[in-house]
Amino acid sequence: MTEQARRLPTGDAEKTSSEELRRLRQDYPDWGFLIVDDDRWTAVRGRRTLLQAPTPQELRRELPPLPGEERTTADARPDAGSSRPPAHERDRRRDERREKTSRDLSGSSIT
């Protein structure tokens, strides 16, 4: 048996992984999800947002809250002591800055 074949989930582990993956895809339909080597859960949105975690629960904490779901900073990230916001928050702020810059440039008259 190859090393990779030994690492693949089997039986109950595979069923649990499939169920977790299905729930993530259902809760976040505009995100793509995949499992790499059974120990790295990955979420992708757009061309620049990529989140990774060792478990689906940790990945879910990194994702933006669902509508109507309130989370404290400590609940949202395992590294809550860090001053760096989670990836989805950084992306939102970056998009807001780009939109503001675009509005500012379109409203200015260059002669």
HELIX and SHEET records of a PDB file:
HELIX    1   1 GLU A    3  ARG A    7  1                                   5    
HELIX    2   2 GLY A   11  ASP A   27  1                                  17    
HELIX    3   3 PRO A   56  GLU A   62  1                                   7    
HELIX    4   4 THR A   73  ALA A   76  1                                   4    
HELIX    5   5 ALA A   87  GLY A  107  1                                  21    
SHEET    1   A 3 GLY A  32  VAL A  36  0                                        
SHEET    2   A 3 ARG A  40  ARG A  45 -1                                        
SHEET    3   A 3 THR A  49  ALA A  53 -1                                        
END                                                                             
